[in-house]
């Protein structure tokens, strides 16, 4: 800076001469050049500051816009439709199925966990009623330990089932009692046998049925308790049953839950709605065994993040406040 000013002063002295008037004019010329330089620098600094300010002011709207766009894209990827636009469909409401009522499930809250007594009763309903046709391929016997049964109870139940194992020393397959590492037995050896035993209909696996159906627990509960006689004008083929919650209204599965069908060891009345509620709770646990631990870890994460936020605010207030509130004064050279 000083070298530029000195060069300018020498150039001005050469232009205006060495007389007193010339020296005054030269000094004035150098001052004007310095003022122009400082003005241009200030203008450049102000433009940079305005750019930063505009970016900081628009950061929040830009962030919300990106989050909204990402949420819409993810919803569209999952469900195939944009949430706030109507979807044209050639199906009637009867063909899509009656929309299920929302029920206040005991585990649907943010901090609520499964009712493990209901899971135990629901497994009993599945074993005595549903397991005759539906498999539970993703659940092993060991998954029940500590959730609905003790280890000894599960070992006893697993030992009642014969599993094919081998080969042995002679190269032959053999049958052995089940153990905790085995998965729930299938009612049919293959898909063809399942269709042959159900008039061509394939009973779905129930491991993820709650997540696989729109409406989740509400849909399955409504389906199990929603069997009624077909209304006037609705014809149901022989071997089919009418259920307004099933798409199309005609379902191969007949009504299976009736009052008193099972006997609960804890004395709970085995009404149709109670059995449906228990088996739906069990199936929800089967679809999401990590449900309780996920909420527990989420609570721990909230506590840790809240503590870290409080510490960050303390550091910001008492450590950075004097530094960020200081003023820098600039005195231009005379």
Buried (B, 14 or more C-beta within 10 A) or exposed (E): EEEEBEEBBEBBBEEBEEEEEBBEBBBEBBEEBBEEBEEEEEEEEEEEEEEEEEEEEEEEEEEEEEEEEEEEEEBEEEEEEEEEEEEEEEEEEEEEBBBBEEBEBEBEEEEEEBBBBBBBBBBBBBBEBBBEBBBBEBBBBBBBBEBBBEEEEBBEBBEEBEBEEEEEEEEEEEEEEBBBEBBBBBBBEEEEEBBEBBEEBEBBBBBBBBEEBEBBBBBBBBBBBBBEEBEEEEEBEEEBBBBBBBEEBBBBBEBBBEEEBBEBEEEBEBBBBBBBBBBBBBBBBBBBBEBBEEBEEEEEEEEEEEEEEEEEEEEEEEEEEEEEEEEEEEEEEE
